[in-house]
Amino acid sequence: MKKIFSIVFFLLGIVSAVYVGFYIMFVGGIVGLIDAVRATTVDSYIITINIVKIIFAGFVGYSIFYLSAFISTFILGRKLRKRSSK
């Protein structure tokens, strides 16, 4: 049961990382940037927010993925191995 729950949590982490990192932040940032530039009054704050969303999209996506991978391995109960010094 722990293995199934871990796999489901890992897959949910992948889906949420792609959704938040790619769709909301990257695509949403590009669409928001286009809307802000095409507006009749250009607002520098909205342009800045959308550029920051585009810049941090990869970081947020990877962070969500690695957090879900860490929690998934924690659910399984695997411990990190210490490297043997030779």
Backbone atoms as SQL, in Angstrom:
CREATE TABLE atoms (id INTEGER PRIMARY KEY, chain TEXT, resi INTEGER, resn TEXT, atom TEXT, x REAL, y REAL, z REAL);
INSERT INTO atoms VALUES
  (1, 'A', 1, 'MET', 'N', 0.821, -1.190, 0.000),
  (2, 'A', 1, 'MET', 'CA', 0.000, 0.000, 0.000),
  (3, 'A', 1, 'MET', 'C', 0.870, 1.261, 0.000),
  (4, 'A', 2, 'LYS', 'N', 1.978, 1.193, 0.737),
  (5, 'A', 2, 'LYS', 'CA', 2.875, 2.341, 0.770),
  (6, 'A', 2, 'LYS', 'C', 3.484, 2.603, -0.598),
  (7, 'A', 3, 'LYS', 'N', 3.768, 1.530, -1.325),
  (8, 'A', 3, 'LYS', 'CA', 4.374, 1.682, -2.642),
  (9, 'A', 3, 'LYS', 'C', 3.393, 2.330, -3.619),
  (10, 'A', 4, 'ILE', 'N', 2.145, 1.915, -3.578),
  (11, 'A', 4, 'ILE', 'CA', 1.135, 2.496, -4.461),
  (12, 'A', 4, 'ILE', 'C', 0.919, 3.968, -4.127),
  (13, 'A', 5, 'PHE', 'N', 0.817, 4.277, -2.837),
  (14, 'A', 5, 'PHE', 'CA', 0.631, 5.662, -2.416),
  (15, 'A', 5, 'PHE', 'C', 1.827, 6.519, -2.809),
  (16, 'A', 6, 'SER', 'N', 3.011, 5.952, -2.718),
  (17, 'A', 6, 'SER', 'CA', 4.221, 6.676, -3.102),
  (18, 'A', 6, 'SER', 'C', 4.248, 6.957, -4.601),
  (19, 'A', 7, 'ILE', 'N', 3.864, 5.983, -5.404),
  (20, 'A', 7, 'ILE', 'CA', 3.836, 6.169, -6.862),
  (21, 'A', 7, 'ILE', 'C', 2.780, 7.199, -7.252),
  (22, 'A', 8, 'VAL', 'N', 1.615, 7.126, -6.626),
  (23, 'A', 8, 'VAL', 'CA', 0.556, 8.097, -6.915),
  (24, 'A', 8, 'VAL', 'C', 0.998, 9.504, -6.528),
  (25, 'A', 9, 'PHE', 'N', 1.643, 9.636, -5.378),
  (26, 'A', 9, 'PHE', 'CA', 2.124, 10.950, -4.945),
  (27, 'A', 9, 'PHE', 'C', 3.205, 11.471, -5.881),
  (28, 'A', 10, 'PHE', 'N', 4.066, 10.585, -6.355),
  (29, 'A', 10, 'PHE', 'CA', 5.118, 10.979, -7.293),
  (30, 'A', 10, 'PHE', 'C', 4.518, 11.454, -8.616),
  (31, 'A', 11, 'LEU', 'N', 3.526, 10.731, -9.124),
  (32, 'A', 11, 'LEU', 'CA', 2.871, 11.132, -10.371),
  (33, 'A', 11, 'LEU', 'C', 2.099, 12.437, -10.213),
  (34, 'A', 12, 'LEU', 'N', 1.458, 12.625, -9.065),
  (35, 'A', 12, 'LEU', 'CA', 0.789, 13.895, -8.803),
  (36, 'A', 12, 'LEU', 'C', 1.788, 15.044, -8.728),
  (37, 'A', 13, 'GLY', 'N', 2.973, 14.767, -8.204),
  (38, 'A', 13, 'GLY', 'CA', 4.017, 15.784, -8.167),
  (39, 'A', 13, 'GLY', 'C', 4.479, 16.174, -9.553),
  (40, 'A', 14, 'ILE', 'N', 4.608, 15.189, -10.438),
  (41, 'A', 14, 'ILE', 'CA', 5.012, 15.488, -11.820),
  (42, 'A', 14, 'ILE', 'C', 3.943, 16.327, -12.516),
  (43, 'A', 15, 'VAL', 'N', 2.686, 15.925, -12.359),
  (44, 'A', 15, 'VAL', 'CA', 1.598, 16.656, -13.008),
  (45, 'A', 15, 'VAL', 'C', 1.496, 18.078, -12.457),
  (46, 'A', 16, 'SER', 'N', 1.597, 18.226, -11.141),
  (47, 'A', 16, 'SER', 'CA', 1.491, 19.568, -10.567),
  (48, 'A', 16, 'SER', 'C', 2.697, 20.428, -10.917),
  (49, 'A', 17, 'ALA', 'N', 3.879, 19.836, -11.037),
  (50, 'A', 17, 'ALA', 'CA', 5.059, 20.607, -11.436),
  (51, 'A', 17, 'ALA', 'C', 4.924, 21.113, -12.858),
  (52, 'A', 18, 'VAL', 'N', 4.420, 20.275, -13.745),
  (53, 'A', 18, 'VAL', 'CA', 4.217, 20.711, -15.130),
  (54, 'A', 18, 'VAL', 'C', 3.120, 21.768, -15.197),
  (55, 'A', 19, 'TYR', 'N', 2.048, 21.567, -14.446),
  (56, 'A', 19, 'TYR', 'CA', 0.944, 22.524, -14.484),
  (57, 'A', 19, 'TYR', 'C', 1.362, 23.890, -13.933),
  (58, 'A', 20, 'VAL', 'N', 1.965, 23.904, -12.764),
  (59, 'A', 20, 'VAL', 'CA', 2.331, 25.181, -12.150),
  (60, 'A', 20, 'VAL', 'C', 3.527, 25.803, -12.851),
  (61, 'A', 21, 'GLY', 'N', 4.575, 25.021, -13.070),
  (62, 'A', 21, 'GLY', 'CA', 5.788, 25.569, -13.659),
  (63, 'A', 21, 'GLY', 'C', 5.635, 25.969, -15.105),
  (64, 'A', 22, 'PHE', 'N', 5.023, 25.117, -15.889),
  (65, 'A', 22, 'PHE', 'CA', 4.923, 25.404, -17.321),
  (66, 'A', 22, 'PHE', 'C', 3.681, 26.219, -17.654),
  (67, 'A', 23, 'TYR', 'N', 2.518, 25.710, -17.266),
  (68, 'A', 23, 'TYR', 'CA', 1.286, 26.335, -17.738),
  (69, 'A', 23, 'TYR', 'C', 0.990, 27.654, -17.027),
  (70, 'A', 24, 'ILE', 'N', 0.977, 27.639, -15.707),
  (71, 'A', 24, 'ILE', 'CA', 0.612, 28.855, -14.980),
  (72, 'A', 24, 'ILE', 'C', 1.704, 29.910, -15.081),
  (73, 'A', 25, 'MET', 'N', 2.952, 29.519, -14.806),
  (74, 'A', 25, 'MET', 'CA', 4.002, 30.535, -14.749),
  (75, 'A', 25, 'MET', 'C', 4.572, 30.870, -16.123),
  (76, 'A', 26, 'PHE', 'N', 4.945, 29.882, -16.917),
  (77, 'A', 26, 'PHE', 'CA', 5.592, 30.181, -18.197),
  (78, 'A', 26, 'PHE', 'C', 4.591, 30.677, -19.234),
  (79, 'A', 27, 'VAL', 'N', 3.587, 29.861, -19.514),
  (80, 'A', 27, 'VAL', 'CA', 2.592, 30.250, -20.519),
  (81, 'A', 27, 'VAL', 'C', 1.767, 31.438, -20.023),
  (82, 'A', 28, 'GLY', 'N', 1.386, 31.412, -18.750),
  (83, 'A', 28, 'GLY', 'CA', 0.637, 32.537, -18.194),
  (84, 'A', 28, 'GLY', 'C', 1.439, 33.822, -18.192),
  (85, 'A', 29, 'GLY', 'N', 2.740, 33.713, -17.954),
  (86, 'A', 29, 'GLY', 'CA', 3.596, 34.892, -18.002),
  (87, 'A', 29, 'GLY', 'C', 3.705, 35.466, -19.398),
  (88, 'A', 30, 'ILE', 'N', 3.820, 34.597, -20.385),
  (89, 'A', 30, 'ILE', 'CA', 3.902, 35.066, -21.773),
  (90, 'A', 30, 'ILE', 'C', 2.584, 35.700, -22.203),
  (91, 'A', 31, 'VAL', 'N', 1.466, 35.069, -21.878),
  (92, 'A', 31, 'VAL', 'CA', 0.159, 35.622, -22.243),
  (93, 'A', 31, 'VAL', 'C', -0.075, 36.950, -21.519),
  (94, 'A', 32, 'GLY', 'N', 0.279, 37.005, -20.242),
  (95, 'A', 32, 'GLY', 'CA', 0.127, 38.254, -19.493),
  (96, 'A', 32, 'GLY', 'C', 1.017, 39.356, -20.025),
  (97, 'A', 33, 'LEU', 'N', 2.217, 38.990, -20.448),
  (98, 'A', 33, 'LEU', 'CA', 3.138, 39.973, -21.028),
  (99, 'A', 33, 'LEU', 'C', 2.597, 40.517, -22.350),
  (100, 'A', 34, 'ILE', 'N', 2.056, 39.649, -23.166),
  (101, 'A', 34, 'ILE', 'CA', 1.465, 40.096, -24.436),
  (102, 'A', 34, 'ILE', 'C', 0.259, 40.998, -24.180),
  (103, 'A', 35, 'ASP', 'N', -0.590, 40.613, -23.214),
  (104, 'A', 35, 'ASP', 'CA', -1.746, 41.452, -22.884),
  (105, 'A', 35, 'ASP', 'C', -1.324, 42.807, -22.334),
  (106, 'A', 36, 'ALA', 'N', -0.270, 42.827, -21.518),
  (107, 'A', 36, 'ALA', 'CA', 0.188, 44.088, -20.930),
  (108, 'A', 36, 'ALA', 'C', 0.794, 45.007, -21.979),
  (109, 'A', 37, 'VAL', 'N', 1.488, 44.447, -22.947),
  (110, 'A', 37, 'VAL', 'CA', 2.106, 45.268, -23.985),
  (111, 'A', 37, 'VAL', 'C', 1.050, 45.785, -24.964),
  (112, 'A', 38, 'ARG', 'N', 0.044, 44.981, -25.240),
  (113, 'A', 38, 'ARG', 'CA', -0.990, 45.382, -26.201),
  (114, 'A', 38, 'ARG', 'C', -2.043, 46.307, -25.596),
  (115, 'A', 39, 'ALA', 'N', -2.010, 46.522, -24.281),
  (116, 'A', 39, 'ALA', 'CA', -3.011, 47.373, -23.632),
  (117, 'A', 39, 'ALA', 'C', -2.831, 48.828, -24.059),
  (118, 'A', 40, 'THR', 'N', -3.900, 49.591, -23.894),
  (119, 'A', 40, 'THR', 'CA', -3.821, 51.004, -24.282),
  (120, 'A', 40, 'THR', 'C', -2.917, 51.788, -23.345),
  (121, 'A', 41, 'THR', 'N', -2.939, 51.446, -22.062),
  (122, 'A', 41, 'THR', 'CA', -2.012, 52.065, -21.108),
  (123, 'A', 41, 'THR', 'C', -1.046, 50.990, -20.644),
  (124, 'A', 42, 'VAL', 'N', 0.223, 51.219, -20.844),
  (125, 'A', 42, 'VAL', 'CA', 1.240, 50.235, -20.483),
  (126, 'A', 42, 'VAL', 'C', 1.588, 50.412, -19.011),
  (127, 'A', 43, 'ASP', 'N', 1.444, 49.336, -18.239),
  (128, 'A', 43, 'ASP', 'CA', 1.748, 49.356, -16.814),
  (129, 'A', 43, 'ASP', 'C', 3.037, 48.574, -16.589),
  (130, 'A', 44, 'SER', 'N', 4.053, 49.249, -16.091),
  (131, 'A', 44, 'SER', 'CA', 5.355, 48.595, -15.919),
  (132, 'A', 44, 'SER', 'C', 5.323, 47.535, -14.825),
  (133, 'A', 45, 'TYR', 'N', 4.440, 47.688, -13.838),
  (134, 'A', 45, 'TYR', 'CA', 4.346, 46.703, -12.763),
  (135, 'A', 45, 'TYR', 'C', 3.860, 45.354, -13.309),
  (136, 'A', 46, 'ILE', 'N', 2.853, 45.358, -14.137),
  (137, 'A', 46, 'ILE', 'CA', 2.326, 44.115, -14.707),
  (138, 'A', 46, 'ILE', 'C', 3.361, 43.467, -15.623),
  (139, 'A', 47, 'ILE', 'N', 4.068, 44.274, -16.389),
  (140, 'A', 47, 'ILE', 'CA', 5.120, 43.737, -17.254),
  (141, 'A', 47, 'ILE', 'C', 6.221, 43.094, -16.422),
  (142, 'A', 48, 'THR', 'N', 6.613, 43.749, -15.322),
  (143, 'A', 48, 'THR', 'CA', 7.659, 43.208, -14.447),
  (144, 'A', 48, 'THR', 'C', 7.226, 41.895, -13.808),
  (145, 'A', 49, 'ILE', 'N', 6.005, 41.835, -13.314),
  (146, 'A', 49, 'ILE', 'CA', 5.495, 40.605, -12.687),
  (147, 'A', 49, 'ILE', 'C', 5.496, 39.456, -13.685),
  (148, 'A', 50, 'ASN', 'N', 5.081, 39.704, -14.903),
  (149, 'A', 50, 'ASN', 'CA', 5.040, 38.636, -15.905),
  (150, 'A', 50, 'ASN', 'C', 6.434, 38.205, -16.337),
  (151, 'A', 51, 'ILE', 'N', 7.386, 39.117, -16.401),
  (152, 'A', 51, 'ILE', 'CA', 8.767, 38.735, -16.717),
  (153, 'A', 51, 'ILE', 'C', 9.354, 37.888, -15.593),
  (154, 'A', 52, 'VAL', 'N', 9.064, 38.254, -14.340),
  (155, 'A', 52, 'VAL', 'CA', 9.550, 37.464, -13.198),
  (156, 'A', 52, 'VAL', 'C', 8.908, 36.078, -13.200),
  (157, 'A', 53, 'LYS', 'N', 7.637, 35.974, -13.568),
  (158, 'A', 53, 'LYS', 'CA', 6.979, 34.670, -13.671),
  (159, 'A', 53, 'LYS', 'C', 7.668, 33.793, -14.706),
  (160, 'A', 54, 'ILE', 'N', 8.037, 34.375, -15.829),
  (161, 'A', 54, 'ILE', 'CA', 8.709, 33.609, -16.881),
  (162, 'A', 54, 'ILE', 'C', 10.087, 33.159, -16.415),
  (163, 'A', 55, 'ILE', 'N', 10.813, 34.047, -15.736),
  (164, 'A', 55, 'ILE', 'CA', 12.173, 33.720, -15.287),
  (165, 'A', 55, 'ILE', 'C', 12.159, 32.591, -14.261),
  (166, 'A', 56, 'PHE', 'N', 11.232, 32.629, -13.306),
  (167, 'A', 56, 'PHE', 'CA', 11.216, 31.644, -12.227),
  (168, 'A', 56, 'PHE', 'C', 10.353, 30.417, -12.514),
  (169, 'A', 57, 'ALA', 'N', 9.844, 30.271, -13.716),
  (170, 'A', 57, 'ALA', 'CA', 8.978, 29.134, -14.044),
  (171, 'A', 57, 'ALA', 'C', 9.712, 27.805, -13.898),
  (172, 'A', 58, 'GLY', 'N', 10.919, 27.721, -14.404),
  (173, 'A', 58, 'GLY', 'CA', 11.690, 26.481, -14.302),
  (174, 'A', 58, 'GLY', 'C', 12.048, 26.136, -12.873),
  (175, 'A', 59, 'PHE', 'N', 12.445, 27.138, -12.103),
  (176, 'A', 59, 'PHE', 'CA', 12.801, 26.911, -10.700),
  (177, 'A', 59, 'PHE', 'C', 11.610, 26.393, -9.907),
  (178, 'A', 60, 'VAL', 'N', 10.458, 26.992, -10.114),
  (179, 'A', 60, 'VAL', 'CA', 9.260, 26.569, -9.389),
  (180, 'A', 60, 'VAL', 'C', 8.850, 25.157, -9.800),
  (181, 'A', 61, 'GLY', 'N', 8.913, 24.855, -11.085),
  (182, 'A', 61, 'GLY', 'CA', 8.567, 23.514, -11.553),
  (183, 'A', 61, 'GLY', 'C', 9.489, 22.447, -10.991),
  (184, 'A', 62, 'TYR', 'N', 10.802, 22.708, -11.042),
  (185, 'A', 62, 'TYR', 'CA', 11.754, 21.748, -10.483),
  (186, 'A', 62, 'TYR', 'C', 11.613, 21.628, -8.971),
  (187, 'A', 63, 'SER', 'N', 11.329, 22.716, -8.295),
  (188, 'A', 63, 'SER', 'CA', 11.165, 22.666, -6.840),
  (189, 'A', 63, 'SER', 'C', 9.972, 21.806, -6.450),
  (190, 'A', 64, 'ILE', 'N', 8.872, 21.956, -7.149),
  (191, 'A', 64, 'ILE', 'CA', 7.693, 21.134, -6.865),
  (192, 'A', 64, 'ILE', 'C', 7.988, 19.668, -7.159),
  (193, 'A', 65, 'PHE', 'N', 8.686, 19.401, -8.260),
  (194, 'A', 65, 'PHE', 'CA', 9.022, 18.020, -8.603),
  (195, 'A', 65, 'PHE', 'C', 9.933, 17.391, -7.549),
  (196, 'A', 66, 'TYR', 'N', 11.004, 18.091, -7.163),
  (197, 'A', 66, 'TYR', 'CA', 11.937, 17.517, -6.198),
  (198, 'A', 66, 'TYR', 'C', 11.315, 17.372, -4.816),
  (199, 'A', 67, 'LEU', 'N', 10.424, 18.275, -4.449),
  (200, 'A', 67, 'LEU', 'CA', 9.739, 18.134, -3.173),
  (201, 'A', 67, 'LEU', 'C', 8.838, 16.903, -3.178),
  (202, 'A', 68, 'SER', 'N', 8.120, 16.686, -4.267),
  (203, 'A', 68, 'SER', 'CA', 7.263, 15.497, -4.337),
  (204, 'A', 68, 'SER', 'C', 8.093, 14.219, -4.413),
  (205, 'A', 69, 'ALA', 'N', 9.242, 14.260, -5.083),
  (206, 'A', 69, 'ALA', 'CA', 10.107, 13.078, -5.137),
  (207, 'A', 69, 'ALA', 'C', 10.683, 12.768, -3.761),
  (208, 'A', 70, 'PHE', 'N', 11.054, 13.802, -3.013),
  (209, 'A', 70, 'PHE', 'CA', 11.578, 13.604, -1.661),
  (210, 'A', 70, 'PHE', 'C', 10.512, 13.019, -0.745),
  (211, 'A', 71, 'ILE', 'N', 9.309, 13.553, -0.802),
  (212, 'A', 71, 'ILE', 'CA', 8.228, 13.041, 0.037),
  (213, 'A', 71, 'ILE', 'C', 7.859, 11.620, -0.372),
  (214, 'A', 72, 'SER', 'N', 7.905, 11.335, -1.663),
  (215, 'A', 72, 'SER', 'CA', 7.598, 9.994, -2.149),
  (216, 'A', 72, 'SER', 'C', 8.603, 8.964, -1.629),
  (217, 'A', 73, 'THR', 'N', 9.884, 9.309, -1.649),
  (218, 'A', 73, 'THR', 'CA', 10.880, 8.380, -1.103),
  (219, 'A', 73, 'THR', 'C', 10.796, 8.304, 0.413),
  (220, 'A', 74, 'PHE', 'N', 10.366, 9.379, 1.054),
  (221, 'A', 74, 'PHE', 'CA', 10.189, 9.346, 2.505),
  (222, 'A', 74, 'PHE', 'C', 9.034, 8.428, 2.885),
  (223, 'A', 75, 'ILE', 'N', 7.982, 8.408, 2.072),
  (224, 'A', 75, 'ILE', 'CA', 6.843, 7.524, 2.327),
  (225, 'A', 75, 'ILE', 'C', 7.277, 6.066, 2.231),
  (226, 'A', 76, 'LEU', 'N', 8.143, 5.769, 1.277),
  (227, 'A', 76, 'LEU', 'CA', 8.623, 4.393, 1.136),
  (228, 'A', 76, 'LEU', 'C', 9.526, 3.978, 2.287),
  (229, 'A', 77, 'GLY', 'N', 10.122, 4.934, 2.950),
  (230, 'A', 77, 'GLY', 'CA', 10.977, 4.628, 4.085),
  (231, 'A', 77, 'GLY', 'C', 12.407, 4.338, 3.713),
  (232, 'A', 78, 'ARG', 'N', 12.819, 4.727, 2.528),
  (233, 'A', 78, 'ARG', 'CA', 14.206, 4.512, 2.122),
  (234, 'A', 78, 'ARG', 'C', 15.088, 5.561, 2.762),
  (235, 'A', 79, 'LYS', 'N', 16.224, 5.108, 3.200),
  (236, 'A', 79, 'LYS', 'CA', 17.174, 6.019, 3.824),
  (237, 'A', 79, 'LYS', 'C', 18.302, 6.305, 2.848),
  (238, 'A', 80, 'LEU', 'N', 18.864, 7.473, 2.979),
  (239, 'A', 80, 'LEU', 'CA', 20.000, 7.822, 2.149),
  (240, 'A', 80, 'LEU', 'C', 21.209, 7.009, 2.581),
  (241, 'A', 81, 'ARG', 'N', 21.934, 6.497, 1.622),
  (242, 'A', 81, 'ARG', 'CA', 23.107, 5.689, 1.929),
  (243, 'A', 81, 'ARG', 'C', 24.317, 6.579, 2.110),
  (244, 'A', 82, 'LYS', 'N', 25.116, 6.226, 3.074),
  (245, 'A', 82, 'LYS', 'CA', 26.365, 6.951, 3.265),
  (246, 'A', 82, 'LYS', 'C', 27.399, 6.372, 2.318),
  (247, 'A', 83, 'ARG', 'N', 28.179, 7.243, 1.753),
  (248, 'A', 83, 'ARG', 'CA', 29.229, 6.782, 0.855),
  (249, 'A', 83, 'ARG', 'C', 30.364, 6.191, 1.672),
  (250, 'A', 84, 'SER', 'N', 30.838, 5.062, 1.196),
  (251, 'A', 84, 'SER', 'CA', 31.952, 4.430, 1.896),
  (252, 'A', 84, 'SER', 'C', 33.251, 5.053, 1.419),
  (253, 'A', 85, 'SER', 'N', 34.089, 5.368, 2.364),
  (254, 'A', 85, 'SER', 'CA', 35.383, 5.962, 1.998),
  (255, 'A', 85, 'SER', 'C', 36.392, 4.840, 1.820),
  (256, 'A', 86, 'LYS', 'N', 37.020, 4.810, 0.658),
  (257, 'A', 86, 'LYS', 'CA', 37.988, 3.752, 0.367),
  (258, 'A', 86, 'LYS', 'C', 39.362, 4.320, 0.310);
